[in-house]
């Protein structure tokens, strides 16, 4: 059968977790294909509010096999904490599969991440989780992969080869404390005991599943404007979070993919540093932040808020080859009598189009026709500007608060 890619079209925090959770019942496998615990997906269902950082959102469904693909970087300690939290909520992680080729975040990656950011003249807004340094080691071919947990003698040998250089960098260059290799070995041996039965060749697993007629959902983290190649460099993440990264990060070929679903928030937010042309530092921005509960799932930082930027989403449609859009948090705009949309740029500044608001509660609407005419017009205008059909409209955080078109 075929695969679907679900991708953020803005700077992340578009509500990908909710949409993944919404559509996952139609799939057999749900795959995270890039990033690490620098991402956060909030899923609300059956009274549960869960912040997922590594485990794919499909874990909420018993018939779905959640997979962490080879394009991800994994902090085993964080992963096990997340598994324990899910299990405590009665959500089984027994089906979870982890790519043997996914790279491991080590304690020195976290230490180097903090040290490097502290010493930058211009901050890039890293989450401090060790993501960038782990991907650096992957590119330098000195990284440790999850498969190394299956052979602790090789793990120890590799650690002893790499650790002296990391200690030197931390102490001599950054003036930071070094790390205890014996403690790292002991900790990761414990992680190995709990994770080894979940580690496998997930690329082979997924290809065999597709051959057998199964449906695969590839779940991206972050957003297109944070893509290492196509985002607002250098204020980007360290992986390919656009749709092209889905094939590399999962091990399945591009011809297997026939649906690319882009997620766009009905306004715009960004966490961390970097350009944000439609950002609002006024009462409207504060209203968006308050009504939308705009706090980063991973960082706890308040998100910067602004009006919807149509050129950003149009760019994402081109880069990712979007076949459709899901629009989230439309209900947040109910607070406004007038709503602005950036439709173009002149001399580097946004050109706005003003649309009428609806100022009524829409969280109970379950069909497009139930929405106020102004809300319908807003969705249709964004659809026109993106050049991609809007097939899903979210009017609240719960799974049920969704309109399918």
C-alpha positions in Angstrom: 0.0 0.0 0.0 1.1 3.6 0.5 2.4 6.0 3.1 1.3 9.4 4.3 3.6 12.2 5.5 2.3 14.6 8.1 4.4 17.8 8.2 4.4 21.2 9.9 4.2 24.1 7.5 5.4 26.9 9.8 7.9 27.1 12.7 6.5 24.1 14.5 3.8 24.0 17.2 1.1 23.8 14.5 -0.8 21.0 16.3 0.7 18.0 14.5 0.1 15.8 17.5 -3.6 16.4 17.5 -3.9 15.7 13.8 -1.8 12.6 14.0 -3.9 11.3 16.8 -7.1 12.2 14.8 -6.2 10.2 11.6 -4.0 7.5 13.1 -7.0 5.1 13.5 -6.7 4.6 9.7 -3.1 3.4 9.8 -1.2 0.4 11.0 2.2 2.1 11.7 3.0 5.6 13.0 6.6 6.7 12.5 8.7 9.5 13.9 11.3 10.1 11.2 13.5 13.0 12.5 14.4 15.1 15.5 14.6 14.1 19.1 13.2 15.3 22.4 13.5 18.9 21.3 10.0 18.3 19.8 6.7 18.2 21.8 3.3 16.9 20.6 0.3 17.4 22.8 -2.4 14.8 22.5 -5.7 15.2 24.3 -8.1 12.2 24.1 -10.4 10.4 26.5 -9.6 12.9 29.3 -5.8 12.4 28.9 -3.5 15.3 28.1 -0.1 13.9 27.2 3.0 15.7 26.1 4.9 13.3 23.8 8.6 14.1 22.9 9.9 10.9 21.3 7.1 8.3 21.3 4.9 8.7 18.1 1.4 10.0 18.7 0.0 6.7 17.3 0.8 5.0 20.6 -2.7 6.1 21.7 -4.2 3.4 19.4 -3.9 -0.2 20.4 -3.9 -1.4 16.7 -1.1 1.0 15.7 2.6 0.1 15.9 4.6 3.2 16.9 8.1 3.4 15.4 11.0 5.7 16.1 12.9 5.8 12.8 16.6 5.9 11.9 16.4 9.7 11.3 15.7 10.4 14.9 18.2 11.0 17.7 17.3 9.4 21.0 18.1 10.1 24.6 17.4 6.7 26.2 16.8 8.2 29.7 14.2 10.6 28.3 12.6 7.9 26.2 12.3 5.5 29.2 10.8 8.3 31.4 8.2 8.9 28.6 7.4 5.2 28.4 6.9 5.0 32.1 4.6 8.0 32.1 2.5 6.5 29.3 2.3 3.2 31.0 1.2 4.9 34.3 -1.7 6.4 32.3 -2.6 2.9 31.1 -1.2 3.4 27.6 0.9 0.4 26.6 4.3 0.9 24.8 4.8 -2.8 24.3 4.4 -2.4 20.5 7.0 0.4 20.3 9.8 -0.3 17.8 13.1 1.6 17.7 15.5 1.8 14.8 18.9 0.2 15.4 20.4 2.9 13.2 18.9 5.9 15.2 21.8 7.8 17.0 21.9 8.1 20.7 22.1 11.4 22.6 24.9 11.1 25.2 25.5 13.2 28.3 28.4 15.0 26.6 26.0 16.1 23.8 23.7 17.8 26.3 26.7 19.4 28.1 28.2 20.7 24.8 24.8 21.9 23.6 24.4 24.2 26.7 28.1 25.3 26.6 28.0 26.2 22.9 24.7 28.2 23.2 26.1 30.1 26.2 29.1 31.1 24.3 27.4 32.2 21.1 27.3 36.0 20.4 24.0 35.4 18.6 21.8 32.8 20.2 20.0 30.3 17.9 17.5 29.3 20.6 18.5 25.6 21.1 16.4 23.6 23.5 19.6 22.4 25.2 18.7 18.7 24.8 21.9 17.7 22.9 20.2 17.4 19.6 22.6 19.4 17.5 25.8 17.9 18.9 24.4 14.4 18.4 23.7 15.1 14.7 27.2 16.6 14.5 28.7 13.3 15.6 26.4 11.4 13.2 27.8 13.5 10.3 31.4 13.1 11.7 30.9 9.3 11.8 31.7 9.1 15.5 28.2 8.7 16.9 26.8 5.8 18.9 23.7 4.2 17.5 20.9 2.3 19.3 22.4 -0.9 17.9 25.4 -0.3 20.2 23.2 -1.1 23.2 22.9 -4.7 21.9 26.7 -5.2 22.3 27.9 -3.5 25.5 31.5 -4.5 24.8 31.5 -2.5 21.6 29.6 0.3 23.3 32.3 0.5 25.9 35.1 0.5 23.3 33.4 3.2 21.3 32.8 5.3 24.4 36.4 5.1 25.5 37.5 6.2 22.0 35.3 9.2 21.9 35.1 10.4 25.5 38.6 11.9 25.8 38.0 14.3 23.0 34.7 15.4 24.5 36.2 15.9 27.9 39.0 18.0 26.4 36.5 20.1 24.5 34.3 20.7 27.6 37.2 21.5 30.0 39.8 23.2 27.8 37.6 25.1 25.4 34.4 25.8 27.4 35.8 25.6 31.0 33.1 23.1 32.0 33.2 20.0 34.2 34.1 16.7 32.5 32.0 13.5 32.7 32.5 10.2 34.4 32.9 7.4 31.8 32.1 4.7 34.3 28.9 6.3 35.3 27.9 6.7 31.6 28.6 3.1 31.0 26.6 2.0 34.0 23.6 4.2 33.1 23.5 3.1 29.4 23.9 -0.6 30.4 20.7 -0.1 32.4 18.9 1.5 29.5 20.0 -1.4 27.3 18.4 -3.9 29.6 15.0 -2.2 29.2 15.2 -1.2 25.5 17.0 -4.0 23.7 13.8 -6.0 22.8 12.4 -2.9 21.0 15.5 -2.3 18.8 15.3 -3.6 15.3 15.7 -2.9 11.6 12.7 -0.6 11.3 13.4 0.2 7.6 12.9 -3.5 6.8 9.9 -3.7 9.1 8.1 -0.8 7.3 8.9 -2.0 3.8 7.6 -5.4 4.6 4.5 -3.8 6.1 3.9 -1.8 2.9 4.4 -4.9 0.8 1.8 -6.6 2.9 -0.8 -3.9 2.2 -0.4 -2.0 5.5 -0.8 1.8 5.9 2.1 3.8 7.2 1.9 7.4 8.7 5.2 9.3 8.8 5.0 11.9 11.5 7.3 14.9 11.3 8.5 17.1 14.2 9.2 20.8 14.2 8.1 22.6 11.0 9.3 23.5 7.4 10.8 26.8 8.5 13.0 24.9 11.0 14.3 22.5 8.3 18.1 22.5 8.2 18.2 23.1 4.5 14.9 24.9 3.7 14.2 26.9 6.9 15.3 30.2 8.3 19.0 29.2 8.7 20.8 29.5 11.1 17.7 29.6 13.3 16.7 26.1 12.5 16.8 22.6 13.9 19.5 20.0 13.0 17.5 17.6 10.9 15.4 17.5 7.7 11.9 18.0 9.0 10.5 18.6 5.5 8.7 15.8 3.6 11.9 14.8 1.8 13.4 13.9 5.2 10.6 11.3 5.7 12.1 8.8 3.2 15.7 9.2 4.5 14.6 9.1 8.2 12.3 6.0 7.8 14.1 3.9 5.2 11.2 3.7 2.7 11.4 5.0 -0.9 9.7 8.2 -2.1 7.4 6.3 -4.5 5.7 4.7 -1.5 4.3 8.1 -0.5 1.1 9.3 -2.1 -0.3 11.8 0.5 1.5 14.8 2.1 -0.7 16.5 4.7 0.5 19.9 5.9 -0.5 21.3 9.2 -1.0 25.0 9.6 -2.1 27.0 12.6 -4.8 29.6 11.8 -2.4 32.2 13.1 1.4 31.9 13.6 3.7 31.2 16.5 7.4 30.6 17.0 9.5 29.5 20.0 13.1 30.8 20.3 15.2 33.1 18.2 15.0 34.0 14.5 12.9 36.1 12.1 9.2 36.3 12.5 7.8 39.1 10.1 4.2 39.0 11.3 5.0 38.9 15.0 2.8 41.0 17.3 4.2 42.8 20.3 0.9 44.3 21.2 -2.5 43.5 22.8 -3.5 41.3 19.8 -0.3 39.2 20.2 -1.1 38.9 23.9 -4.6 37.8 23.2 -3.4 35.1 20.8 -0.9 33.8 23.3 -3.5 33.8 26.1 -6.5 32.3 24.1 -4.2 29.8 22.4 -2.3 28.8 25.6 0.9 29.3 23.7 3.6 27.8 25.8 6.2 25.5 24.3 5.5 21.8 25.1 9.2 21.0 25.4 10.8 24.2 26.6 8.0 25.8 28.7 8.9 29.1 27.0 6.1 31.5 25.9 5.6 31.3 22.2 5.9 34.4 20.1 2.6 35.1 18.3 1.5 36.8 15.1 -0.9 36.9 12.2 -1.1 34.1 9.7 1.7 34.3 7.0 0.4 33.0 3.7 3.7 33.2 1.9 5.2 30.9 4.5 2.6 28.3 4.0 2.7 28.7 0.2 6.5 28.0 0.4 5.9 24.9 2.5 3.4 23.7 0.0 6.1 23.9 -2.7 9.0 22.5 -0.7 6.9 19.5 0.7 4.7 18.9 -2.3 1.6 19.2 -0.1 -1.5 17.4 -1.3 -3.8 18.9 1.4 -3.8 21.1 4.5 -5.2 20.8 8.1 -5.9 24.1 9.8 -5.7 24.1 13.5 -6.8 26.4 16.4 -9.4 28.3 14.3 -11.3 28.8 17.5 -8.6 31.0 19.0 -9.4 33.7 16.4 -13.0 33.9 17.7 -11.7 36.7 20.0 -11.2 39.2 17.2 -13.6 41.5 15.4 -11.0 41.8 12.5 -8.3 39.4 11.5 -5.2 40.2 9.5 -3.5 37.8 7.0 -0.1 38.5 5.5 -0.6 38.0 1.7 2.7 39.3 0.4 5.9 41.3 1.2 7.0 44.7 0.0 10.6 45.9 0.8 10.8 43.0 3.3 7.6 44.0 5.2 4.4 42.1 5.4 1.4 43.3 3.3 -1.8 42.6 5.2 -5.3 41.8 4.1 -8.0 42.4 6.7 -10.9 39.9 7.0 -14.0 40.1 9.3 -14.0 38.1 12.5 -16.9 36.2 13.9 -16.7 36.7 17.6 -18.7 33.7 18.6 -17.8 30.3 20.1 -17.2 27.7 17.4 -15.8 24.9 19.5 -19.1 23.0 19.2 -19.2 23.1 15.4 -18.8 19.7 13.7 -19.5 20.5 10.1 -18.1 23.3 7.9 -21.6 24.6 7.3 -22.1 25.1 11.0 -19.2 27.6 11.1 -20.2 31.3 10.9 -19.9 32.7 7.4 -16.9 34.8 8.3 -15.1 31.8 9.6 -15.9 29.8 6.5 -14.6 32.8 4.4 -11.4 32.9 6.4 -10.7 29.2 5.8 -11.5 29.5 2.1 -9.2 32.5 1.7 -6.3 30.6 3.3 -7.0 27.7 1.1 -6.9 30.0 -2.0 -3.6 31.6 -0.9 -1.9 28.2 -0.2 -3.2 26.7 -3.5 -3.9 23.5 -1.5 -7.3 22.2 -0.3 -8.0 22.5 3.5 -9.5 19.1 4.3 -9.4 19.3 8.2 -10.3 22.2 10.4 -9.7 22.0 14.2 -12.0 24.1 16.4 -10.6 23.0 19.8 -7.9 20.8 21.4 -9.9 17.6 21.8 -10.0 14.9 19.1 -13.7 15.4 18.7 -13.4 19.1 18.1 -12.6 18.7 14.4 -14.3 19.3 11.1 -13.6 17.0 8.2 -14.2 18.4 4.7 
